[in-house]
Amino acid sequence: MSDSANATVIPFTVDEEAEAERNPAERLILAEAARMAEAIVFASTEPVTEKQLASRLPEGVDVRAAMAELQKIYARRGVNLVRVGDGWAFRTAGDLAFLMNRDAIQQKKLSRAALEVLAIIAYHQPVTRAEIEDIRGVETSKGTLDTLMETEWVRMRGRRRTPGRPVTYGTTEKFLDHFALEEIRDLPGMEELKGAGLLSARMPSNFSVPLPPSDLDLLTEDEDPLTDIDLEELGLLTPRVTDD
């Protein structure tokens, strides 16, 4: 369980009529399933997907209903059950963040260049280093990309199907978790960015904020997956030793 104080609780819609129609036996089964799911999510160091829960809970259990029940139980507690990507995790309640500050580890702040690159990757993914440089208008150092990958907020996705087969970059579930986003499409839109003072109110009329893909795990039509040979070339995999 993480003590992240940045998480927000995203309400999980419950079919109230279906809930009211459940008989006592069904409610008992649902309560026990919620208790089991609680133990699974609590013990996990990573968000747990509904598919993973379904494989470990009794057959036939309504996983979505069990998680909705559990989220309701934790809504007013010191920790909340929140959605992280397509998974579930416990996070410190946002209004109690001040209690964590005294024990928080001071992390090194990202440079302005790294923040710019992170924003471009988040909104334009999948994106290559050359495309990042074209958007920023300046050269992007390999060190900046390495720093973002060390935070585990950015990852190499694949290879673009263009001459030179450049590497494409995208964000990770840890990025979503850190910034309390259920999915990448929850990134602030243009009006929200203007309201926060991050965009000028006098932007060109044809300016728009790009919409990232809904499923970050799926490669696009112009991307190839990274192979072991690619990973060796990129220094992400130890070269295999072959017998002569």
Secondary structure, DSSP 8 states (H G I E B T S, - for coil): ----SS---------HHHHHH--HHHHHHHHHHHHHHHHHHHH-SS-EEHHHHHHHS-TT--HHHHHHHHHHHTTTSSEEEEEETTEEEEEE-GGGHHHHGGG--------HHHHHHHHHHHHH-SEEHHHHHHHHSS---HHHHHHHHHTTSEEEEEEESSTT--EEEEE-HHHHHHTT-SSGGGS--HHHHHHTTSS-TT--TT-------S-TTS--TTEEE--HHHHHHTTSS-------
